């Protein structure tokens, strides 16, 4: 039975580990419960800490091996420390699994000290604009790397973001993604248990069915970035709903919280950041939400906006101006050009054709548009994803035509409907004719009665 006694030693590959006792409950192992399982803190003979995630039976699947292989290529990126992991499996860990079968497909990974963003918000501790901007910048950098690789966390929320060194200088802070087992990648199979229900990060159009696609993180990620940026405002902290800023039931609805957040972002970071939140709030599908590349550009401008605001405080004679576009320095891999008016019209036309079901024409419009952007830029990636979805719709139309039997049934039903209409028309003629005849007959009888 797992967990065993605290004195039990676990032999994982070439190391020996013991469970760490809980700091508040004597005699119990230190474990953190999650949706998919429990994460236990371990320590080896050298005093080095690590984590062992033991999954619940419904989540113990061999596919986690393939997921770990995919993670190995990106584990060195900032924010992805838990991607450096070992999966306990029968081929390499039979002796340990023989003792504790519950450890099948468990993940052994680094232990990361920190507090979740949801805990951070519940503490209601106000940060500085510089610190908030640092948190948001670190998160968006990680999300942009995943986005450009066609990968999504797919369960992004405040509880799955771990803030490291939250009380230290802003340069030492980092944001780590945890609970990544349900992430999206083209090489992976869709999980059986997608997150359900309404949270402070779920738009109404995803509450019933959820989403597992390259765009899965766009809405939740945008809300998280807005929360981090605005957490330097006392009013924002004061009026936050709970472990998320928004009440789950007010998502994408007019509300005082949204108005306050919008005004706070514009005042502290400039109109570009506020415009992205506005676009996110009015989106009707994930493709309409800002990409993380766009958020990166806006945050680069926001950094200069904050610096200029600080100068105004120290020197009231300094005029606060919007930063010029050419002063925004981004890594070349993230650099994109803004859409021209013609490109915006072309994109709108393609989306309209797609909504109308004219998929072939939509695909043609997207194809002409994607050629105007460099590969791996956010707009190129977004349009490429849209083209893949349109292509899937075309394939379904071509390879799953409407059965002839259905067409025959529709024609027969239409004919019956027409015959019914004809019968009703004849019936009304008979009724009207009979009524007129009865009136004439009654008049004749009345006239005869007068002459008598």
N, C-alpha and C positions, 0 to 999 in steps of 0.2 A: 504494500500500500504506500502511495506517495502523497504527501511528503513523509519521510521517515523521521526518526529521532534526530535531534540536532547533532548528536555525536556521530551519526552515520557518515561514512566517507563514500563519496561518489567518484569512481574512476572513469574520467572522461578523456578518452584517448591517452595521452602520455602524462596527464596531470591528475592530482588527487584534490578533490574539493570537499568542503563542508558547508552546510547551510548556515547562514548568519542569523543569529537570534533577533527577534523583533525588538526594537528599542523601547516599546511601550507595553508589550505583553510578554511577560517572562515565560520561558519554556516553549514559545511558538516561533517558527521560522519566519523570517521577514519576507512576506509575499505581497504583491500588488495585484488585485483582481482586475481583469479586463473582460471585454465582450467575448473574446475567443479563448481565454485561459488565464493562468496565473503566472506572474513573473517572480521567481525567487532569486534572492541575492546569495551568491556563493563567494567563497574565499579559498584560495589555494594555500599551500604550505609557505609560499613566499609572501603571503599577505596581500596578494593581488585580487581585486574584486572582479566578478563577472556576473552575468545574468543567465538564468535558465528559464525559458518560457515553456511551460507545460500546457499543452492545448487540451481543451475539452474534447470528448469523443467525436463530436460532430465536425471538429476542425482538424482531426488527425488524418492527413491525407498525403499520399506519396508526392503529389504535385508540388509540395513545399520544397522538394529537392530541386526541381527545375527552376523554381523561383529563386533559390539561393544561388544557382549557377548564373542566373541573369544578374543578380545583385553584385556578384564578385567583380564585375567589370566597372562598377561605379562606386564601390565602397569607400574610395579615398576622397570623394567629393565632400565638401562641407555640408553638414546637416544629415549625413547618411552613415553615421558611425554604426548604427545597429545592423547595417547591411553586411558587416563583417561577422559572419556567423557560421556555425557548424551545426548540421542537422544529425541527430542521433537516429541511426537506421540499422536494420538487421544485418547488413553486410559488414559493417565496421564496428558495431557496438552491441553485438549479440549477448555478451556476458552481462553488461549492465542492464540491457532490456530484459534479460531473463530474470533478474532480480526485481526490476520495476517496469512491468509492461506499460504502465501509464506514461512512460517517457518516450514512447514510440513517436518519432518525428518531432521531438522537442527541439527547440532552437537554443544553442549555447552561443552567447554573444557578449559584447562589452557591457559592463554596468555603467550607466551614465547618471551621475548625481545632478539633480536639478529639480525644478518644480514645473508642473504643466502650466500652460497658458491659462487654463480654466482656474487653477489654484491662484495664479497671479492676479486674475481679475477678482476672484472672491475676496482676496486680501484688501482690495480697494486702495492699493498703494500707488499714488500718483508718481509718474516718471517725469523726466525732462523731455522737451522736444527732440534733443539730440539723441537721447537714449531710445526713445520711441522710434525715431528714424533709423537708428542702427538695427533694432530688432526687425523692423519691416524690411530693411535692405538685405539683411542676412537671409530672412525667409524667402524673399522674392528671388534671390540669387539661386538658392537651392531649387525652387519650383521651376525656374526658367531652364535649368539644366535638365530636369526631368521632362519638361514640356518639349524641349528640342529633341529629346531622345524618343519621343512618342510614348512616354510613361506617365502614369498618374497614380497618386496615392490611393484615390478612390474612396477614402473614408476620412477626409480631412476635417478636423474639428479642433477646438481648444484643448480637449483632453488628449489629443494625439500629437501635440507639440510640446517638447520639453525645453524649457529655458535654462540654459547652463550659465552659471556665474551671474545670476540676475542682479545680485547686490554689489557686483564689482564695477569697475570702470567699463564704459560702453565698448571699448576695444576688445575686452576679454569675453564679452557675451557671445553666445551662439544659440541657434535654434535647431534642435534635432527632431527629425520625424520618427515616430515610433508607431507600433501596431501597423506594420506595412504588409502583412500577409495577404491582404485582399487587393493588392495594387493591380493596376491595369498595365498590360504590355501585350503587344500583338502575338508574342510567342506563348502566352499563357492562356489557360482555359478560364472561362468566367466562373467565379465562385458560386456555390449553391446558396450561400447565405449573405446576400447583400444587405448593407445597412438600411433599415426601414424607419418610417415615422418622421415626425417633424422635430427639427432642432433649430437652434439659432443660426444655423448655417445651411439650411435646406430650403431652396425656393419652392413655392407651391407646386410648380409644374414637375417636380421630382418626388413629391411625397409618396405617391402611390406606387410607382415602379422603380424608383432609384435610377442610377446610371452607372455604367461600367464602360468607359470609353476614354480616349485621350484627353477629352475636355472635362472629365469628371471633377477636377479640382478647381475649375475656374470661378464658380460662384462662391464656394466656401472659402477659397483662398483669398478672393477679393474682400470678403467680409472680415477675415482675420487680419489682413493688412490694414484695413480701415480702423479696426479696433486697436491694433498696436500703435498706429500713428496718433490716434486721438487720446490714448491713455495718459497723455501729459496734461489733459484738461481735468480739473477738479469736477466740473459739471458732468463730464462723460462718466467718470468713475462713480459719481453719486447716483446718477440715473440709470446705470446699467441694470439689466433685468436680473442677472444671477451669474452663472458660470459662462454666460455669453452675453453680449451687450443687448441683443434683441430678444424679445419674447418670441418664441417660435411661431405664435399665431399672428404676429404682425409683419412677418416677412413680406417685403414688396408691397406693403400697404402704407398709405399716408399715416404718419405718426409723429409725435413730438420727438421721439428718440432719433428717427431718421433725419428730421429737420435740424436737430441739434448737432448730429454727427456731420452732416453735410456742411453746415456753417463752420464747425470747428476745423474741419480739414481745409476749407478754403482760407480761413483766417490764418492758420498756422503753417500751411504748406503750399498755398497757392491754388489757382483755379484748375490747373491740370489734374491734380489729384482728385479734387472734388468732382470734376467732370467724369472721371472714371467710375466713381461711386454711383453717380447719377445714371450712367449707362448700365452699370451692373444691376441697379435696383429696378430698372424698367425692362430688363431682358426677358424675353419669352422662351428662350432656349439657350443652352450653354454656348452655342456658337456665337451668340450675340454678346457674351460677356467679354471683357477685356482680356487679352492674353497677358501672361506674366512678363513677356518682353515689353509690352506697353506700360505695365506698372513700373518696370525698371527705369524706363525713360522718364516717367513722371517723377519717380523718387530722386533721380539724379537732379532734376530741376528743383525739386522740393528742398534738397540739401542746400543749394545755393540760396533759396528763398529764406530758409532758417538762418543761414549765416548773415544775410543782409539784414534780417529782422534783429539779430543780436547786435549788429553794428548800430542800428537805429537807437536801440536801448542805451548803448554806451555813448553814442553821439547823436543827439536829437536832430542835428542839422543834416544828417545823412538822409538822402531820399531813397525810399524803398522802391525798387524797380524789379520787374520780372526778368529773370535771367534770359540772355539770348541763347538761341538754339545752338549756335556754334561753340558755346562754352561748355556744353554738356559732354562729358567724356565717359564713354562706355566701352567695354571690350568690343572689339570688332565683330565678334561672333553674335553679339546681341544688337548691333546697330541696324536700324531700319529707317526708311524714309516714311514720312507721314503720307497718307493717301491724298492724292490730288482730287479735285472736284470731279474730274472725269472718271477716275477710278472708283470713287464713292458711288457715283451713279451706276457704273458698270456692276459693282458688287450688289447694289440694291436691286438692279434688274435681274441678276442671276438668282438672288434669294427669292424674289417675287415669282419667277418662273418655277423655282423649286416648290414653293408653297402651292402654286396652281397645279402642280403635277406634270408640268411640261419638262420632264427630266432631261431629255436629249438637248433641248435648247439651253437649259440651265448648265449642263455639263460643258457645252460649247462656250458659254459666257465665262464660266470659271476658268476654263482652259486658256482663253485669251488673256484673262487677268493675271493668272499665276506666272505667266512668262515675263511679267514686268517686274518681278521681285527676285532677289538673290536667294539661292537655296539656303535653308536652315534659318532664315529670318522668320520672326513671328507671323507676318502676313503670309509668307510662302507656306508655312506649316499649316496655318488655319485654313487657307484655301485648298490645300492638298487634302486635308481631312474632309472638307465639304465635298470635294470631288469624289473621294472614296465612298461617301455615303450615298451620293447621287448615283454612282455606278452600281452600288448594291441594289438601289431601287430599280434601275434599268434592267439589271439581271433578273430580278424577281418578276418584272413585267414580261420579259422575253421568255423565260423558262417556266413561268407559271401562268399561262394565259387562261382566260375564263373558259371553263368547260362548255362544250357545245350543248350539253344537256341543260345547263343553266340558261343559255341563250334561248333554247326552245321553250323552257318553262316561262321565261320572261315574255316571249312572244305570245304564248298561249294565254297567259294571265292578262296581257294587254288586250287580246282579242275578246276574252270573256268580259273584260271591263267595258269594252266598246259595245258588246252585245247587250250588257246590262243597261247601258245608257240608252240604247235604241229601244229596249223594252219599256223603260220608264217614260220615254217620249211618247210612244204609242199609247201607253196607259193614260197619260195626261190628256191626250187627244180624245180618247174614248170618254173620259170623265167629263171633259168640257162639252163635248157633243151631246152627251146624255143630259147634262144639265140644261143646255139650250133647248133640247127637244122637250124636256119636262115643262119648261116655262111656256113654250108655245102651246103645248097641250092644255096647260092650266088656263091660258088666256082664251083659248077656243071654248072651253067649258064655261068660262065666265061670261063670254058674249052670248052663248046659247041661253044661258040662264036669264039674261036681261030680256030677251025677246019673248020668253015664256011669261 
